[in-house]
């Protein structure tokens, strides 16, 4: 009986103590979200308060909606903040779910939602929407490399990729994208005309403004021997061969009209001596491989074109 009375006394005291806790009628929070910006990997904001009666878990808010490893443009960051009442205080459970219960300072912050009890609150807040300035992604030094159909430009800080569009006059020809600072349009330049391209950068969900290149003139004097099987094209760096599917051979041999030609890694026809798979071959001034003859410098190549003596 004595034990029962003791338990009753403790329970009554606990209820009395809980009922006499000071009520927290509002919450004031100071927010520092200066690390949250486009391209940042920061997942936490600093949260503090001058109020008595509660603590903020780890003095921080943790990110809820980061997509990937960094913050992207057009995202409204949201964070979870956990508040704990101390032993002498309790939260007003009638009001803790309402926006008016909270006041924020130090950063542009908005209320999203809150759940909790008299002892603990899980608060979700949002900072201002992240928006990129297209001018910060403007590509510079847009040009043609040696007038050979390869576009090049200066890189943009933090750009994830570049989008390019090729035009002949005002007619759209093709488009593509790259993570580098050049793009090879040679296989798409199949007709005479004035070619230009447009380019813009992309980073963290935003696109920069389109920037246009100067025109590149491609004329009949720069091509020879066009056939249904492909055609030769001459630019400032040399001859290359355009396949019917708009691709071109590179770092390989190709038979064209019954003759063997070798193209370097950039796709240009080689002349003179070339070694592949440990065997030396000789290519004439027109690029065709010599066979069963002596080279201009006096060496003999057999019927396969291989140097033998």
C-alpha positions in Angstrom: 0.0 0.0 0.0 2.9 2.3 0.8 4.5 1.6 -2.6 1.2 2.4 -4.3 0.8 5.7 -2.5 4.5 6.5 -3.4 3.8 5.9 -7.1 0.7 8.0 -7.0 2.6 10.8 -5.3 5.3 10.8 -8.0 2.8 10.8 -10.8 0.9 13.6 -9.2 4.1 15.6 -8.8 5.1 15.0 -12.5 1.7 16.1 -13.7 1.9 19.1 -11.4 5.4 20.0 -12.7 4.4 19.6 -16.4 1.4 21.7 -15.8 3.5 24.4 -14.3 6.1 24.7 -17.1 6.4 28.1 -18.6 4.8 28.2 -22.0 6.7 29.3 -25.1 4.3 31.4 -27.1 6.6 32.3 -30.0 10.1 31.4 -31.4 12.6 33.9 -32.8 15.4 32.5 -35.0 18.4 34.1 -36.6 19.4 32.4 -39.9 22.8 32.5 -41.7 22.4 30.9 -45.2 25.3 32.7 -46.9 26.9 29.4 -48.0 23.8 28.4 -49.9 24.3 29.4 -53.6 24.3 28.0 -57.0 27.1 25.5 -57.4 27.7 25.2 -53.6 27.8 21.8 -51.9 26.9 23.2 -48.5 24.0 21.2 -46.9 23.7 23.2 -43.7 22.7 26.6 -42.5 23.5 28.2 -39.1 20.5 28.8 -36.8 20.6 30.6 -33.5 18.2 32.3 -31.1 18.3 34.8 -28.2 15.2 33.3 -26.7 15.2 31.3 -23.5 13.4 28.0 -22.9 14.6 25.9 -25.8 17.7 24.8 -27.7 18.4 24.3 -31.4 19.8 20.9 -32.3 23.4 21.3 -33.4 22.6 25.0 -34.0 21.9 24.2 -37.6 19.3 23.4 -40.3 19.9 20.5 -42.7 19.1 20.4 -46.4 16.0 18.5 -47.5 15.9 19.1 -51.3 19.4 19.3 -52.8 19.4 17.6 -56.1 22.7 15.9 -56.7 25.9 17.1 -55.0 25.4 20.9 -55.5 22.6 23.5 -55.5 21.2 24.2 -58.9 19.4 27.2 -60.3 15.7 27.6 -60.0 15.7 25.6 -56.7 14.1 26.9 -53.5 16.3 25.3 -50.8 14.4 23.8 -47.8 15.9 22.9 -44.4 14.9 21.0 -41.3 15.4 22.6 -37.9 14.8 20.7 -34.7 13.9 22.7 -31.5 13.9 21.2 -28.0 12.2 22.7 -25.0 14.2 22.7 -21.7 12.9 21.1 -18.5 11.2 24.3 -17.4 9.4 25.2 -20.6 6.9 23.8 -23.1 5.8 24.9 -26.6 2.3 26.1 -27.2 0.9 23.1 -29.1 -2.0 25.1 -30.4 0.2 27.5 -32.3 3.4 25.7 -33.1 2.1 24.5 -36.5 1.3 28.1 -37.6 3.6 30.5 -39.5 2.9 33.3 -37.0 4.5 31.3 -34.2 7.9 31.9 -35.8 9.9 35.0 -36.6 13.1 34.9 -38.7 15.9 37.4 -39.1 19.4 37.5 -40.7 18.3 36.0 -44.1 15.4 35.9 -46.4 13.6 32.9 -44.9 10.0 31.6 -45.1 7.9 29.1 -43.1 7.0 25.8 -44.8 5.6 23.6 -42.1 6.1 22.5 -38.5 5.1 19.4 -36.5 5.7 18.6 -32.9 4.7 18.4 -29.2 5.1 20.5 -26.2 8.7 19.2 -25.9 10.0 19.2 -29.4 9.4 20.8 -32.8 10.5 19.8 -36.3 10.4 22.9 -38.4 10.8 23.2 -42.1 11.9 26.5 -43.6 12.9 27.7 -47.0 15.4 30.3 -48.2 15.1 32.4 -51.3 14.9 30.8 -54.7 18.3 30.4 -56.4 18.4 32.1 -59.7 21.4 32.4 -62.1 22.4 35.5 -64.0 22.6 34.4 -67.7 25.4 37.0 -68.2 27.6 35.0 -65.8 27.6 32.1 -68.3 28.3 34.1 -71.5 30.9 32.3 -73.7 33.8 34.4 -75.0 36.4 34.3 -77.8 34.0 32.4 -80.2 35.9 31.6 -83.4 36.8 29.0 -86.0 40.0 27.1 -85.7 42.2 27.9 -88.7 39.0 28.1 -90.8 38.7 24.3 -90.9 35.2 23.7 -89.6 36.2 23.2 -85.9 34.6 25.7 -83.6 36.4 26.8 -80.4 35.8 29.3 -77.6 37.0 30.3 -74.1 35.7 28.2 -71.2 33.2 29.6 -68.7 33.9 29.0 -65.0 31.7 26.2 -63.5 30.1 25.4 -66.9 29.0 21.8 -67.0 28.6 21.7 -70.8 28.1 23.7 -73.9 25.4 23.6 -76.5 26.2 24.4 -80.1 24.1 25.0 -83.3 25.5 25.1 -86.8 23.9 27.2 -89.6 24.5 27.6 -93.3 23.3 31.2 -93.9 20.1 31.3 -91.9 19.4 27.6 -92.3 19.8 25.4 -89.3 22.1 22.4 -90.1 22.8 20.5 -86.8 23.3 20.8 -83.1 25.4 19.1 -80.4 26.9 19.5 -77.0 30.3 19.0 -75.4 32.1 19.5 -72.1 35.2 20.8 -73.8 35.9 24.1 -75.4 35.8 23.0 -79.1 33.4 21.2 -81.4 34.2 19.5 -84.7 31.6 20.5 -87.3 33.6 19.2 -90.3 31.3 16.2 -91.0 28.3 18.4 -91.1 29.8 20.9 -93.6 28.8 19.1 -96.8 27.9 22.0 -99.1 29.4 25.2 -100.2 28.2 28.3 -98.3 28.8 30.6 -95.4 28.7 28.7 -92.0 28.3 30.1 -88.5 27.4 28.6 -85.2 25.8 29.7 -82.0 26.9 28.5 -78.5 25.8 28.9 -74.9 26.9 27.4 -71.6 25.0 25.4 -69.1 25.6 25.2 -65.4 23.6 24.0 -62.4 20.2 24.2 -64.1 20.7 27.5 -66.0 21.7 28.4 -69.6 23.7 31.4 -70.6 22.9 33.7 -73.5 23.4 32.5 -77.1 26.6 33.9 -78.7 27.2 33.8 -82.5 30.4 33.2 -84.3 31.6 35.0 -87.5 30.8 33.3 -90.8 33.2 30.7 -92.3 33.2 30.6 -96.1 33.3 27.2 -97.7 33.6 27.1 -101.5 34.0 24.6 -104.3 37.7 25.3 -104.5 38.0 23.5 -101.2 36.6 20.2 -102.4 37.3 17.6 -105.0 36.0 14.3 -106.4 32.6 14.3 -104.7 30.8 10.9 -105.2 28.0 8.9 -103.6 30.8 7.2 -101.7 32.0 10.4 -100.1 34.3 13.3 -101.0 37.6 15.0 -100.3 37.6 18.4 -98.6 40.6 20.7 -98.3 40.9 23.2 -95.4 43.7 25.2 -93.9 45.2 22.1 -92.3 45.1 19.8 -95.2 42.9 17.2 -97.0 40.3 15.1 -95.2 37.6 12.7 -96.4 33.9 13.1 -95.8 32.0 9.8 -95.6 28.4 9.6 -97.0 27.1 9.4 -93.4 29.0 12.7 -92.5 31.6 10.9 -90.5 35.3 11.0 -91.4 38.2 8.5 -91.0 40.7 9.3 -88.3 43.7 7.4 -87.1 43.0 4.7 -89.6 43.5 3.4 -93.2 40.8 3.8 -95.8 40.5 2.6 -99.4 39.2 5.3 -101.7 38.7 4.6 -105.4 41.0 1.5 -105.2 43.8 3.3 -103.4 44.8 3.2 -99.7 45.1 6.4 -97.7 46.1 7.0 -94.1 44.4 9.6 -91.9 45.9 10.9 -88.6 44.0 11.2 -85.3 42.6 14.6 -86.4 41.3 13.1 -89.6 43.8 14.6 -92.0 45.4 12.7 -94.9 49.1 11.8 -94.3 51.9 11.9 -96.9 55.4 10.4 -96.8 56.4 7.7 -94.4 53.9 6.4 -91.8 54.3 3.5 -89.4 51.3 1.4 -88.3 51.4 -1.9 -86.3 55.2 -1.8 -86.5 55.4 -1.7 -90.3 56.5 1.3 -92.5 54.5 2.4 -95.5 55.1 5.3 -97.9 52.3 7.6 -99.0 52.8 9.7 -102.2 52.2 13.4 -102.5 48.6 12.7 -103.3 48.3 10.6 -100.2 48.0 7.2 -102.0 50.1 4.3 -100.6 52.9 3.2 -103.0 53.2 -0.5 -103.8 55.8 -2.6 -105.7 58.1 0.3 -106.3 60.9 2.4 -104.9 60.1 5.4 -102.8 61.5 8.9 -103.7 64.2 8.4 -101.0 65.3 5.0 -102.5 63.6 2.3 -100.4 61.6 -0.6 -101.8 58.0 -1.3 -100.8 56.3 -4.6 -101.7 52.9 -5.3 -103.2 51.4 -4.8 -99.8 53.1 -1.4 -99.5 55.4 -2.5 -96.7 59.0 -1.4 -96.7 61.3 -4.3 -97.2 64.7 -2.9 -98.2 
